[in-house]
Amino acid sequence: MTIGYDDFARVDVRVGTIVEAAPYPEARKPAYKLAVDFGPEIGVKRSSAQLTVHYTPAGLVGRQVAAVVNFPPKQIGKFVSEVLVLGFPDADGAVVLVGVDHAVPNGGKLF
């Protein structure tokens, strides 16, 4: 299936910096609760992410990540996830984050 550029443009993927990361022991699958700063236009948004195989909370803070910021909030247990942090599965299916290889301003839109 192919899509047009307009379809792609509707998905708002932005870069942000993780400012808080904490275990989320109540989640059904091992996960962390994240707070990601997307700059002054979008602000700090929360996300639940299954990143426990390759990452620790301390190692996530300060890391820039890509996330979809225009999905509706999703209730995950007692936590409301406001953005979808993006990653790819490794050979075993564990999440490896999508990030940038040079620092960029928070809130930058993927194009």
Backbone torsions as a table, in degrees:
resi	resn	phi	psi	omega
1	MET	NA	133.0	176.0
2	THR	-107.5	156.2	176.6
3	ILE	-126.8	159.8	175.5
4	GLY	-88.8	165.7	179.7
5	TYR	-58.5	-36.5	179.7
6	ASP	-59.9	-36.7	176.6
7	ASP	-62.9	-47.9	178.7
8	PHE	-60.1	-42.5	-176.1
9	ALA	-65.0	-23.2	179.1
10	ARG	-72.3	-21.8	177.5
11	VAL	-85.7	112.2	-174.9
12	ASP	-91.6	95.1	179.1
13	VAL	-99.0	122.3	-178.4
14	ARG	-124.6	161.3	175.1
15	VAL	-100.5	141.4	177.4
16	GLY	-147.2	166.4	179.1
17	THR	-109.0	129.4	177.0
18	ILE	-69.3	121.5	-179.0
19	VAL	-106.8	-18.1	175.9
20	GLU	-147.0	142.2	174.5
21	ALA	-146.3	131.2	-178.1
22	ALA	-144.6	150.2	175.1
23	PRO	-59.0	150.5	176.7
24	TYR	-124.2	76.2	-173.1
25	PRO	-65.5	-19.6	-179.6
26	GLU	-78.7	-12.7	-178.8
27	ALA	-66.8	148.4	178.9
28	ARG	-64.8	-40.8	175.8
29	LYS	-110.1	146.3	-178.8
30	PRO	-52.5	129.3	-175.4
31	ALA	-153.1	167.3	172.7
32	TYR	-118.2	151.9	168.9
33	LYS	-95.3	126.5	-178.3
34	LEU	-117.1	149.2	165.6
35	ALA	-118.4	124.7	-174.5
36	VAL	-121.0	126.8	179.7
37	ASP	-89.7	115.3	179.1
38	PHE	-102.9	21.1	177.3
39	GLY	85.0	179.1	-171.8
40	PRO	-65.5	-28.9	-177.8
41	GLU	-70.4	-39.7	-175.1
42	ILE	-106.4	-36.4	179.4
43	GLY	87.0	-162.6	179.9
44	VAL	-91.9	127.4	180.0
45	LYS	-122.3	155.5	-177.9
46	ARG	-104.4	150.1	177.5
47	SER	-149.6	145.9	170.1
48	SER	-101.9	128.7	-175.3
49	ALA	-138.8	135.6	-179.8
50	GLN	-86.5	76.7	-173.8
51	LEU	-115.6	15.6	-167.5
52	THR	-73.4	-16.5	-178.5
53	VAL	-73.3	-47.3	-173.3
54	HIS	-103.2	-8.7	-171.6
55	TYR	-133.6	151.5	171.5
56	THR	-112.5	157.7	177.3
57	PRO	-55.0	-45.7	-179.0
58	ALA	-62.2	-36.1	-179.9
59	GLY	-74.7	-18.5	179.6
60	LEU	-83.9	-33.5	-177.4
61	VAL	-62.5	128.4	-179.0
62	GLY	94.2	-9.4	-178.6
63	ARG	-83.6	136.6	175.3
64	GLN	-87.1	136.9	-178.1
65	VAL	-134.4	162.0	173.6
66	ALA	-101.0	143.1	-179.8
67	ALA	-151.0	149.3	170.9
68	VAL	-82.3	122.5	-175.0
69	VAL	-106.2	-1.4	-177.3
70	ASN	-115.1	24.3	166.3
71	PHE	-81.5	154.0	173.8
72	PRO	-69.6	154.0	176.8
73	PRO	-56.7	146.7	-178.9
74	LYS	-126.1	127.1	177.9
75	GLN	-76.6	122.3	177.4
76	ILE	-123.9	95.5	-172.8
77	GLY	65.2	-128.3	178.6
78	LYS	-89.9	4.1	-174.4
79	PHE	-110.8	139.9	176.0
80	VAL	-103.7	118.0	177.8
81	SER	-92.2	124.0	-175.0
82	GLU	-99.4	-20.5	-179.8
83	VAL	-138.3	160.1	177.1
84	LEU	-108.5	107.3	176.4
85	VAL	-73.6	134.8	-171.4
86	LEU	-96.5	144.5	177.2
87	GLY	-158.2	172.9	176.3
88	PHE	-120.3	152.0	176.6
89	PRO	-79.2	139.7	171.4
90	ASP	-79.5	-172.2	-176.6
91	ALA	-60.4	-24.3	179.7
92	ASP	-100.5	2.1	178.8
93	GLY	93.0	-0.2	178.2
94	ALA	-77.0	146.5	-175.0
95	VAL	-75.1	132.7	170.8
96	VAL	-116.9	122.8	-174.0
97	LEU	-65.6	146.9	167.8
98	VAL	-86.9	130.2	179.8
99	GLY	-144.4	-167.8	178.2
100	VAL	-114.4	152.4	-179.2
101	ASP	-97.2	-2.3	171.9
102	HIS	-138.0	143.6	179.7
103	ALA	-60.7	135.9	176.7
104	VAL	-132.6	159.6	179.4
105	PRO	-62.8	136.1	175.5
106	ASN	-56.4	139.5	178.5
107	GLY	96.1	-7.6	178.9
108	GLY	-58.1	137.7	-177.1
109	LYS	-94.3	134.9	175.7
110	LEU	-65.7	135.4	173.4
111	PHE	-141.8	NA	NA
